[in-house]
Amino acid sequence: MAITAKEKELVAVGISVATGCKPCTDYHFKAVRKARASDGEIKQAVADALSVRNNATEIMGAYALAHLGVKRQGSECDSTGETNRIKKLVSLGAAFGVNCVSSLETHLAAAKSMNIPSEDIATILKLAEFIKGKAASHVTRLAGTLEEEQLSPYHEEVGGCS
């Protein structure tokens, strides 16, 4: 089943919200309206994306505190037995958008178990990568358009992520 324009825009709204990108949210909110999504469908996509974002924050908080020997509950990915296709696509895109490996693994497995075609999954992940990149570019531009040479010493100083 190919992704419809309405599904794509519902997912894009969710990813935009999850990544915290106001310009992307504005753009995709107009597009989802043109795709004839209902207020209820849009609200659900926003709620699903925020749930993934909040869960990712909890997972990372627990992960960080575990380095101090502190155990917190709620550090596992919440899959809540979701069975709705759009909800799963939104969750998948949001998990990618917020860089949550645990959530992404869970939602990828769930999407596959729901027999969502690999092409649809790839489309959502590419969309999430694009929106995440746009969100980062908006923030970089707002921060004063740091040049690569300005970022390189910082990267060397903090050791960068591997």
Backbone hydrogen bonds, N-H to C=O, Kabsch-Sander energy under -0.5 kcal/mol:
donor,donor_aa,acceptor,acceptor_aa,energy
8,K,4,T,-2.7
9,E,5,A,-2.2
10,L,6,K,-2.4
11,V,7,E,-2.6
12,A,8,K,-2.5
13,V,9,E,-2.4
14,G,10,L,-2.1
15,I,11,V,-2.9
16,S,12,A,-2.5
17,V,13,V,-2.4
18,A,14,G,-2.8
19,T,15,I,-2.6
20,G,16,S,-0.6
20,G,17,V,-0.9
21,C,16,S,-2.4
22,K,20,G,-0.8
25,T,21,C,-2.4
26,D,22,K,-2.9
27,Y,23,P,-2.3
28,H,24,C,-2.9
29,F,25,T,-2.3
30,K,26,D,-1.7
31,A,27,Y,-1.9
32,V,28,H,-2.6
33,R,29,F,-1.6
34,K,30,K,-2.0
35,A,31,A,-1.6
36,R,33,R,-1.7
37,A,32,V,-2.1
42,I,38,S,-2.3
43,K,39,D,-3.0
44,Q,40,G,-2.2
45,A,41,E,-2.1
46,V,42,I,-2.4
47,A,43,K,-2.6
48,D,44,Q,-2.7
49,A,45,A,-2.2
50,L,46,V,-2.6
51,S,47,A,-2.1
52,V,48,D,-1.9
53,R,49,A,-2.6
54,N,50,L,-3.1
55,N,51,S,-2.3
56,A,52,V,-2.5
57,T,53,R,-1.9
58,E,54,N,-2.1
59,I,55,N,-2.7
60,M,56,A,-2.4
61,G,57,T,-2.3
62,A,58,E,-2.5
63,Y,59,I,-2.3
64,A,60,M,-2.7
65,L,61,G,-2.5
66,A,62,A,-1.8
67,H,63,Y,-0.8
67,H,64,A,-1.1
68,L,65,L,-1.5
69,G,66,A,-1.4
70,V,65,L,-2.4
71,K,69,G,-0.5
79,S,77,C,-0.8
82,E,79,S,-2.2
88,K,84,N,-2.3
89,L,85,R,-2.4
90,V,86,I,-2.9
91,S,87,K,-2.5
92,L,88,K,-2.4
93,G,89,L,-2.5
94,A,90,V,-2.9
95,A,91,S,-2.4
96,F,92,L,-1.9
97,G,93,G,-2.7
98,V,94,A,-2.0
99,N,96,F,-1.5
100,C,95,A,-2.3
101,V,99,N,-1.0
104,L,100,C,-2.9
105,E,101,V,-2.8
106,T,102,S,-2.0
107,H,103,S,-3.0
108,L,104,L,-2.6
109,A,105,E,-2.2
110,A,106,T,-2.2
111,A,107,H,-2.4
112,K,108,L,-2.3
113,S,109,A,-2.3
114,M,110,A,-1.5
115,N,112,K,-1.6
116,I,111,A,-2.5
120,D,117,P,-0.6
121,I,117,P,-2.1
122,A,118,S,-2.7
123,T,119,E,-2.1
124,I,120,D,-2.1
125,L,121,I,-2.4
126,K,122,A,-2.4
127,L,123,T,-2.2
128,A,124,I,-2.7
129,E,125,L,-2.3
130,F,126,K,-2.3
131,I,127,L,-2.7
132,K,128,A,-2.7
133,G,129,E,-2.0
134,K,130,F,-2.4
135,A,131,I,-2.8
136,A,132,K,-2.2
137,S,133,G,-2.2
138,H,134,K,-2.3
139,V,135,A,-1.9
140,T,136,A,-2.6
141,R,137,S,-2.5
142,L,138,H,-2.2
143,A,139,V,-2.3
144,G,141,R,-1.2
145,T,140,T,-1.6
146,L,140,T,-0.5
150,Q,147,E,-1.1
151,L,147,E,-1.5
152,S,148,E,-2.2
154,Y,150,Q,-0.6
155,H,151,L,-2.5
156,E,152,S,-2.4
157,E,153,P,-2.4
158,V,154,Y,-2.5
159,G,155,H,-1.1
